[in-house]
């Protein structure tokens, strides 16, 4: 009985999932799994290799008579390809946030969020060493990932405006907005200036916009967590 074809959001995602199942996998194996032609799979793999999501693996030994024939080229996922597969980080994080608040109390959650803020700031502060304020603002594209194309930085009257169009924590930030305040704290420490969120995904704005006030300094060596004034201090929205 033929196996039903698996559904996927896109041919690219279906190929990545097939590689995860069979890796290292040959083009023929992937073509049979996806019910696509070998040439179509070959071209798709080439694009994924160039994108850094797939790598060529050690070729399989020949399977023909007496081991003759060319070795079968095989492919596998790279760490970036692994990361691109569907994940459920947000659901697990929401459960952990609620567990801390219910088992240990709201004060414990604030302490945990303080540790999160401290760790994120400490990891990124070395990138700011020796940079002036304008250079630090530009370097904030690396807060989530290097060269993030979804971060816009604009010089405005009194400071800078940073627009984030692709929140990597969107599901968590929407359901537990208190956690989202850690980003404001991290930005303030990295820049040494007061940061105010002017627009937010949670309000249906389709982005988060942060205003960096160049006239008001913030303590880069601060520790702990502070909720934004207009964010509910409860664990749920």
HUPEQUI-V981373 format. One record per helix or strand of 3 or more residues. SS is the DSSP state (a for helix, b for strand). FROM is the first residue (numbers start at 1). LEN is the number of residues. Records with the same first field share a line. If there is no record, write none. Layout:
BEGIN
SS=FROM-LEN, FROM-LEN
END
This chain:
BEGIN
a=11-12, 27-8, 38-13, 65-3, 79-6, 89-16, 106-23, 133-10, 170-6, 177-15, 201-3
b=54-7, 72-6, 151-6, 159-6, 193-7, 208-10
END
